[in-house]
Amino acid sequence: MQNSQSIKKQFEKSMEKYDENAIVQNDLAQKLVSETAKIRNDFNTILELGAGTGLLTKQIKSQMTFKKFFANDLTEKSKNYIQKIIPDANFILGNAARIKPPVKADLIISNAMFQWFSNLPDVINYYKKFLNNDGILAFSTFGKENFCELKEISGLTLKYLSKDEIIKILETDFEILYTNVYTQTLDFESPLELLAHMKNTGVNSLSSKIWTVKDVKNFCSKYLEKYEKTTLTYNPIITIAKLKSQL
Ligand SMILES: C[S@@+](CC[C@H](N)C(=O)[O-])C[C@H]1O[C@@H](n2cnc3c(N)ncnc32)[C@H](O)[C@@H]1O
């Protein structure tokens, strides 16, 4: 598992090229917000975790209304992106597992970020105290099939959870309002292009290991031996849940 410093560095390097490469993440942001907006679209306070370049923020701005908006990310560079979209957004720098938001929110939302948490139950438990009664937690992450090609070739993967495992973590304190899991496959001209895609979306190698030219060559030849076409499978999971009333 990577530490937050190396995750931060990877994302900082990818930010300029992220939006044009993050096809799956952008689709997912759209779905996450439109499904949440069907349940509720007017909030007093929204807190977005791992806001990055603001793909999700743009969707929130166009599909929801709110009075206060807080955005968080590991990297300070995110602040400029977010304030270009929502000029009066408050930015909270730091690891979302540890930040202390100054107010409670009615919606805590995050796109394509929760897979980086090494202990999701702890994080969910932590955010219960930053949600108002009946507050909504809406997030997307990735399931066990995510990047299965990469796992097959290099053995590298994150500790992905299944939809059922996520539901189990939430169901004591949250009412599950919506879940959806699907796969989306992207096609590439070559394994090298696939690796460039991963780099440009900040994922690199799923580990802090630095890839040498030899590693890249090995990966490409192993990929071509195993598969006829170059594809990368994403396995998004969307979860929307409401905090059960605390008596
Ligand atoms: C794949 S990007 C997603 C960005 C954005 N949510 C979107 O929809 O495009 C993941 C973002 O989460 C941030 N991130 C990863 N781990 C984090 C953590 N523990 N706390 C805060 N931000 C984190 C990264 O810096 C990066 O900007």
The ligand as a Gaussian input file, in Angstrom:
#p B3LYP/6-31G(d) Opt

LIG

0 1
 C       -8.480000       9.831000      -9.137000
 S       -8.338000      11.435000      -8.443000
 C      -10.039000      11.887000      -8.387000
 C      -10.187000      13.372000      -8.386000
 C      -11.615000      13.866000      -8.437000
 N      -12.363000      13.422000      -7.275000
 C      -12.315000      13.449000      -9.699000
 O      -13.490000      13.116000      -9.611000
 O      -11.716000      13.487000     -10.771000
 C       -7.986000      11.132000      -6.726000
 C       -7.706000      12.418000      -5.923000
 O       -7.768000      12.073000      -4.559000
 C       -6.675000      12.667000      -3.884000
 N       -6.399000      11.816000      -2.732000
 C       -5.935000      10.538000      -2.710000
 N       -5.855000      10.094000      -1.443000
 C       -6.307000      11.107000      -0.639000
 C       -6.477000      11.265000       0.757000
 N       -6.167000      10.282000       1.605000
 N       -6.955000      12.444000       1.214000
 C       -7.265000      13.459000       0.390000
 N       -7.133000      13.372000      -0.957000
 C       -6.657000      12.209000      -1.473000
 C       -5.540000      12.731000      -4.895000
 O       -4.612000      13.756000      -4.565000
 C       -6.332000      13.021000      -6.183000
 O       -6.463000      14.416000      -6.389000

